[in-house]
Amino acid sequence: MKKSIFYIFILILFISSSSAFALDWNYFGKDKDIKISNGKYSLIIPNDTKGTFVVKKKDNGIFIYDKISKKAGFGGFAFGVKLYKNPSEHAMMPGGQKIGELTDKNGILYDMVLIQPTDVQYDYTKSVPSYYHRLYVIGNSDKYIIEGKNKSIYNKEQGMKGQDLYKEILKKHVKAVKEKWDSVKLEEEDMSYMYNVLSKTDKNVLNKIGYAYDDINGDGIEELLIGEIATGNWKGVIYDIYTMVDRKPVHVISGGARDRYFVCDEAFLCNEYSSGANESGWLVYILVENSTELFPQVGFKYDGYKNSKNPWFISYDFKNDKWENVSEKFFNERKKVFEQYKRFDYIPLGSLNKKRDFATQNPEN
């Protein structure tokens, strides 16, 4: 959905081409588990796959293929793992997701990326073969081990968990709320003005605003969401969103009273806005991987100013303000697909305002 067809084609062409690099048709493990190694790391998979797969190694990557499907001309790609020096090299890769980081003997840091097939890689006229399914499950269910080699050190999930990535950002938010920064200061610091608004009416703001982590762009790396701790059936507004770009935390967007943000269940971001009594809208985006860009998907607008008799509009290009007048029924049917907002169990910012060392606090506890 969020990956282009062009990139999918390029990936499948790359991993399926028999002329791209030589095949290791007769690889067998010698130990209880099968260990497949290159210069920087080893991939270890269960011994019961012995004799069923083909290994390809290229450019810091190890790729596993089902032998029978490969020989029959159906690709056979099951999964692979590959190192990338720069996050931008694998951002938006179809089927690619970061699973950890590796530092080699020279101190060079790499992202370790799991790559999975994006189309059928076995005889599609039949049900999935058990031999292919076994290999696919290993990659899809994390039933493998990666170990550093030649003094390289691999750390699973390093550079992915929000509690390790956004400590300084959270410190700044606690400071802003405690010191009651004004709207100008908040805007200068790329923070929502709502912290100032709430501090004027509530003495316990640190326990009314919370934070949560969620991978909203599907790259394996958690984003930081700071927002309202909801009560009742209310889902809770997101005030600020942060993501990782080139392994550094950066601000994505701020929301306010008439410019609210929510995460849809299908990993979309929805921006609800109001421009008056007779105009309100719902703009749906995806967050681009390794970027702060919000890529427009579809927009819904009730605009009684533009058309008082039929105020329902849909846009697939709202960035350029191109809207199509539609019936109320069609409007509601399309809009309800994106109205299942996720409700986050926000941890109060007040839980971070303790005497103990902030840097050692684990927000999961």
HULINBEL-V478613 format. One line per field, one symbol per residue. psi: psi as a letter, one per 30 degrees, with the letter a starting at -180 (. if undefined). burial: 1 if it has 16 or more other C-alpha atoms within 10 Angstrom, else 0. Layout:
psi: ???
burial: ???
This chain:
psi: efkleeeeeeeeeeffjffellkifhkklfaelkkklafflkkklkfgfkfflkkkkkhgkkkkkkeeeeefggdgkellkkkkekeffgkgkkgkkkfakkkafggkkkkkkkklkglkgajffllkkeeeeeeeeeefghhlkkkllhgkkkjkgkgfkefffgeeeeeeeeeeeefhkleeeeeeghlkffeeeefffkfhefgfkallkkifgggfkklkkkakjllbfkfkkkekkklkjhgkklkelklaegikklklfgglkkjklkglfgklljkklkkkkhlgkjkkdkkkkjjfeejfeigkkkkghfeghjkkklleeeeeeeefeggikkjkikkkffffilfljeffkjff.
burial: 00000001001100110000000000111000111111011111110010011111100011111111110001111111111100100111111111111111000011111111100011100000000101110111000001111001111101111110110001001101110111100100001111111110000011111111111111111111111111000011111111111000111111110011111100111111110000111111111111110101111111110000001111110100001010000010001001001011011111010000000000000
